Structures are given as structure tokens and as C-alpha cells.
């Protein structure tokens, strides 16, 4: 392009110079570049075109249509106001009563429908409740049946366990001889000795009764000996009754005595009074002692007894030392009980407190004087506030570390004391009352 420009300049020397043409060409180029930037990044032409299009479509084409419509609506309202309202009132008065009757009929019909609907809903609710209760009852019966079955199973298991338990008890019982013995009283002994002749005439006399008559034994067996005595009493009573009331003459005499003197008593009672008064077994048992079987006494292991006795003595010794630790001069002294230990602890605490005071004073001096030396002249009130603030910050920090240090020392002392007391060997006495350590 530049070459063409130079050629044209050479061909037409009367035209503008090369510089003017070059400037005009560059101006056109920059103008085109500016239009490209405007088209790409400036939306004002687009917005103006859209605004013109909207005005053309909605303002110029529609014209005065909205105004005409508003005038038409105003004209219709005026006509209705002056011409149609009276006719509407007349027609409303004519048809209002009929409309009211129809509305009442409609309300009656609606109420009837509502009542039927409520009745239907009530019946439906009742049926649903019945079905629900039936389902709940079925579930309840099923649940109860399952629980009954489970209870029966548990009962059977428990019954089996109890049977096994008592079977084991029967197997491991320590009662070797389950026989129950009776130590006869005076009534039974006197009865046996008075009727010793009759007893000697009996067969199969139990061994314990024979020994009792011979004064060699004082115990009788409940099952064998007492049954034999009961049978002996019954036989003696039967023999006495047979001997007493046999014979026609004796019976007639008894009947006469009953009529004369004993008319209010039974015949058998009179016969018993006239016969020999034999006691019953429960009367013979008065004053006797029942001796039940006893469990076998298992002797304890002598080593175990010695060990228990030793532990009891050690426990008593510890309790005694705990009670007399303030008055016993022979007890062990711990380091914390000495005066030197207490003085060292006091010196340590005083040093910590002094360090705290020095730190707080140094902080106050820094805030009151140091800041002024760094910054320059300050007001007295500001210097005082700075000193107090620095002192408070240092005091809080020092208190925190001091409390932490004291807590750690306290825990350490308690742990050391506990270990020393645990490791202390208790002293006991032997048979010669000499102290020794276990």
C-alpha cells in the first residue's frame, strides 16, 4: 500500500503530499477500529434501536385505542347508571322471593345429605373400629398364646433344673444316717418297766427296747421301735376289752349300772372307766425328746485357720497403728513431718512470691518509664495506665505458672508419700513377743 502511495505521488505531483495521505489513511483506519470496538463493547446503539422499535410498535401503531376503550367503558357505566339500575331493581324484587324459597329448599336438601353422610361416616367408623378391635383381639390372643407357650417351656426348664438341683443335693448331702431317734421321757420309761412282764412274753422285741429295759440305752428308733410300742398298746387294749366285757353276767351288771348311775354317758365310755385305763401313744410321748439327724461336721484345714489368724493379727496391727499414729513414738517418721522440710517448703514459696513481686514491678516500670523512653514525652495518666496494664498482664501469667508449679509439686509429694507407705513392711510379733517383719 505504501509503495502504491509513493507511485501515485510520483505520477501526480500536483496532489497532496505523501504525509497528508498517510495521515488521512491512518485516520480512516483508526476510525474503523473505533467502530469495531463500539460494535463489540458499546451497547448504546443496540439499546437505542430497541427503544425506537418498541416506540414504533406500541405507540405509533396502537394510537389512541386505550383512550377510546376508556371512553366506551365510561359511556356504558353512565347508561347503566341512568337506565338499567331501575329495571334491575324491579326484576330483583320480582324474583327475590322465588330465589329465597329455592335457596331454602336447597339448604334443606343439603342438610339432609349432610345428615346421611354423617350417619354413613358414623357407621363406617363403627365398622372400622370393630375390625380394628377384632384385629387387636386376634393379635392379643396370639400374643397371649405365645406367652403361655413360652411360660410353659420356661416352667418345664425350671422344673427340670430344680429336679437336677435337688438330685445333686441328694447326691452330695452330708447326712450319713437319716434315722430319727427319740429319747424317751419318764412316762414312757415307767410304762415299759411296769409292763416288762408282758413285753418279755412278746416275740421279736426290738433291740433298743430290750437295751432300754436293761438300762443300757436311752434312744429309740422312730420307725421300728415306736411302731412296735404303738402296736403293743393296741394289743393290750384289745385284750383288756375282751377280758372285761366277755360274759353274760358281767354285761348285765354293766347295763344295770348304766341305767342307775350313768344314764347320760355312752356305754363305751363307762366300759373304759371300769376297765383298765391304758394310755395312748401320744400320752406316752410326753416329756420325750426328738433327736433329728445332723449334718456331718467337716473340719477346716489347719493351714487355712493359721492363715486366717495371721491375717486377723495383721489387720488389727494396722488398725492400731492408724489409731495411734499421732502418739506412738516408735512409728516411722516421714520426711514431710520434719521441721527442715517445712522450712525448705516455706523458703521455696517465699522465693516464688518474691519473684512474682519483682516481675510485676518490672512490668509496671516498663509501662511507666520504658514506653516514654521509646516513644517520647507522654502524659502522666497514659504512662500510669500503661504501667498498670503491663503489671496486670505479667501478674496473671505469673499466677498461672505459679499455681501450675505448686499443683505439680503437691501431686508429686502425695505420690511419693503413698509409695513409701505402700512399701512399708508391717511388723508383727512371733510367739516370743519379738517384733519381726513379714
Residue pairs with C-beta under 8 A, 6 or more apart in sequence:
1 25
2 22
5 18
5 21
5 22
5 25
6 18
8 15
8 21
9 15
9 17
9 18
9 21
38 45
39 45
173 295
174 295
174 296
174 298
175 293
175 294
175 295
175 296
176 296
177 293
178 293
179 221
179 222
179 223
179 293
180 221
180 222
180 223
180 290
180 291
180 292
180 293
181 219
181 220
181 221
181 222
181 290
181 291
182 219
182 220
182 221
182 222
182 225
182 226
182 285
182 288
182 289
182 290
182 291
183 218
183 219
183 220
183 288
183 289
183 291
184 192
184 212
184 218
184 220
184 288
185 285
185 286
185 287
185 288
185 289
186 287
187 279
187 283
187 284
187 285
187 286
187 287
188 229
188 284
188 285
188 287
188 288
189 212
191 279
191 284
192 199
192 209
192 212
192 213
192 229
193 213
195 232
195 236
196 213
198 232
198 236
199 205
199 209
199 213
199 232
202 232
205 228
206 221
206 224
206 225
206 228
208 217
208 219
208 220
208 221
208 224
208 225
209 220
209 225
209 228
209 229
211 217
212 218
212 220
219 291
220 226
220 229
222 290
226 281
229 281
229 284
230 281
233 278
233 279
233 280
233 281
233 284
236 278
237 278
240 275
240 276
240 278
241 271
241 275
244 250
244 271
244 274
244 275
244 276
245 251
245 254
245 271
245 275
254 267
254 270
254 271
254 274
257 270
258 265
258 267
258 270
262 270
310 428
313 428
314 426
314 428
314 438
317 426
317 427
317 428
318 426
321 328
321 331
324 331
325 331
332 424
334 417
334 420
335 341
336 342
336 413
336 417
352 402
352 405
352 406
355 398
356 395
356 398
356 399
356 402
359 394
359 395
359 398
360 391
360 394
360 395
360 398
361 391
362 394
363 387
363 390
363 391
363 393
363 394
363 395
364 387
364 388
364 390
364 391
365 387
366 387
366 390
367 383
367 386
367 387
367 388
367 389
367 390
367 391
368 383
368 384
368 386
368 387
369 383
371 378
371 383
371 386
372 378
372 383
425 437
425 438
426 437
426 438
427 435
427 436
427 437
428 435
428 436
428 437
428 438
429 435
429 436
430 436
